[in-house]
């Protein structure tokens, strides 16, 4: 029996047609943002400071938690997002400038995305919007997921301290706590060191069960393993070197099981949620 050659010919055409249809649907859905992006007069500064965003952080962030109920009604949040629409980071003059830009942009747009859907109690409730909601940076339309990827990509620069990755906050208590100020090239190293220390010394992220000889880490450290390896340490060793207090595992003990928690805690880093509610 001869194969159905007509069907074989139609399949590639159908696939191309479907792809074209999806591109058209995407373009139509994001037409307002794409149109506005095309009309922007884009600047290419060598240095950039997130001044409006910085003021928002100082007003609404305390101990890594955010007062979303008040932040969502502050008109400066929209102004902070609009401020970076015409700022392209391609001419920023140092690795710290570039890292600071993308970290601040990621953290800012995360706040905006959450505020646009607030009240919520978990970032799982907006999981589909990370890659679907369009924002503009430097005249380019990007999702928060793509901005996050850009921030992570900066970590490939070996001149940056490995702990810089702990400045990226994603709106949940399972990620590093949000700083109460915008990151600048001048504060980046100190901010990163403190952020890594706080993350590692939160028992919800790093925990040693002395009775069971079980040493558990947040899966986030596994995700960032490639970056952490630049310090010449695996995630478990990286964490133990930054742990304080008495309950620190002795990694020379071969009986200790080194493993990871099942998932990153998606509970919103909201001041309205008490610590008990996030456990």
N, C-alpha and C positions, 0 to 999 in steps of 0.2 A: 504494500500500500504506500503510495507516494505521500510525503509530508505535505501539510497545508502551507504552501509557499505564500499564498495570499495573506494568510494570517500572520506569517512571519514578517511580511513587508509592512503590514499595518501597525504592528506593535511599536516599532521605533517612531513612526509618525505620531501615534497616539501619545507616546511619552513626551515627545517634543511639544505637542499641542498642550498637554497638561502642564508642562513646565512654563510655557508661555502664558497660560491662563493664570497660574499662580503668581508670576511676576507682575502681570497686569493688576491682579487683585491686591497685591502688596503695594504697588504704586498708587492705586486709587485710595487705599486705606490710609496711606501716609502722605497723601497729596498736600494737605495744609502745611505740614512740617517741611516737606521737600520744597514747596513753593517759597516758604519763608526763608529757608536756608539759601536758596538761590539768590534772594534779594538782599542778603546781608552784606554789609561792607566788612569783610573779615580782616582783623588785625593779627599781626605776627610778632608779638613782643618777645624780647629776650628774657623777661622776668614778669611774673604775674602773681599778684596776691589776691586771695579770696576775701576781701574786706567785709562785704555784706554777710557772707556765709560765716565768717569768723564771729561777727556780732551775734548771729543767731545761735551759734554753739555756746557762746558765753551766757546767753539768756536762758537756754532751754536744756542744756546738758549738765548733769550732775552725777558724778561717780559712774560715768559710762552709760547712764540711762537718759532717755529723752522724754521730755514733756510734750508728747505728740498732740495732746488735746489743745494746747495753747499754740504750738508751732504751726499747726495746720491753718490757723486763722491769721497768722502774721503775714502781711503783704510782702515783707522782705524775703520770704522764702521764694516767691515767684521771681522777685527781682534778682536774687542770687543765681537762680537757674538761668534767667534771661541774660545775665551778665557774661556767661561763658559761651553764649551762642555765637558770638562774633570773635572769640579768642581762639586762635589756632596755636597749638603747642609746638609746632614744628621748628620754631626758631629759638626755643628756650635754651639758655646758654650753658646748662650744666646737667649732670645726671640727677642731682638733687632737685633742681628746678622741675625737671620732667617728672620725676617720681612724685614730688609734692603735688604737682598739677593733677596727675591722673588719680592719685589717692583722694585728694579733696573732691575732685569731680565725681568719683565713684560714690564716696560717702554722702555728698550733697544730693545726688540723684536718687540714692537709696532713700534718703529722708523724704524727698519729694514724692516718690512712688508710694511709700507707706502712707504719707499724709493724704494723698489722693484717694486712698481706700480705707482710711481710718474711720471708725474704730475696728481694729482687728486685734487679735491676741497672739497670732503666730504668722511668721513669714510664709508658712505653707499655704496660707489663705490667698496669697498673691503670687504663687509660684509661676503661673502662666504669664504674668505681666513682666517678669524680668527681661524676657527676650522679645516681647511683643510691643511694649510701650516705647514710642520714639521720642528722643530728645535731641537737641542740637548742640554740638560742640564744634566751634571753629568752622561753621558753615556746613558741617557734615552731620547727617542724621544717624544717630546711634541708639541702641538699646542699652539699658543698664548692664546687661550681661556682657555686651561688647566693651563697655567702659571698664568693667571689672577685669576683663581679659587684658585690656591695655595697661591697667594698673599692675597686674601680675607680670606682664611682659617686661616692665621696668626692672623687675627683680633680677633679670638676667645680667644686668650691669654689675660686674664684680666690684666696682668701686663703692657700691651701696652696702651698708651692713645688712647681714642676713635678716636681722630682726625687723627691718623695714616692712616686711610683709604683715607684721602684726598691727600695722596702722590701718589696714583695710578692714572696715566694719561693714557688716551686711544686714544690720537691723535686728539681729537676734542675739540672745545672751550666749549662744554657742560660738559666736565670733568674737574677736578682740573688742574690748570696750571702746566706744567712740571717745576721742579726745574732746575736751571742752574748748578747743580753739582750732583754727585751721592750721594745717601743717605747713611749715615754711622750710626752705633749705637750711636756715640757721637753727631751727629746732628739731629737724628731722632725726638726727642721731639720738639725741636725748629722749625724744618722744618715743622712738622705736624701742629703745632699751627698756623704758618704763612699761610700754605696752606689752612687750614680751614677758616681762617679769610678772605683771598683773595676770596675764593669761595663764601662764604656767602655774602660778600659785593660787589659782581657783580650782578647788577640788572637783568641780564639775568638768574641768578640762584635763586635769592631770591628777591621778589618784593612785596611791599605793596602799593596797590592802595587805597589811603586815601579817595578819593571821593566815590568809590564803596565799601569800607570796605572789600576789597578782598586781602588776604595774600597768595601769590603763591610761591611755592618752585619748584625747579628742581625735576623731577621724580627720579633723582639719589639719593636724600635724602630719598625718599620712598623705593628705592631698598636697601639702607643701614640702614633701620629702625632698624633691629635686632641688628646691631652693635651700632648704636647711642643710643639705649635703655639702653646700659650698663652705660651711663652717667646719667641714671634715668630720662631722658627727651625724649619726643617725638620729631620727626624731626622739627616741627614748633617752639617748645620751644628752642630746641638746637640752631636753626638758630638765633632766636631773641636775644638770650643771647650773640651772637657774632657780631650782627649788630652794626654799628657805624653811626653817623649822626643823623639828626632830624627825618627822616621818618621811625620811628620804631613803629610797631603796639603795642597797649596795649592789651595784650591777656586776660585781665580781662573783656574786652568789648565783651559781648556775641553776639553782632551784626556782629562781624567780621567773614567772611567766610574763613576758612582755607582749601586751596586746592593745586593743583599741576598744573604746565604747562603740555601741552599735550605730549611733548616728550623732550628727551635730544638732544640738538643741535648737529648735526653731522658734522658741518662745520669744515674743517681741521684747526688745530692751526698753520697755515703757515704764516711766516712773509711776504710772497708775497701777502697775502690777507689783505686788509685794514680793520680796525674795522667796517667801514660802510658795507663792503661786508659780514660780519659775522652776521649782525643784521637781 
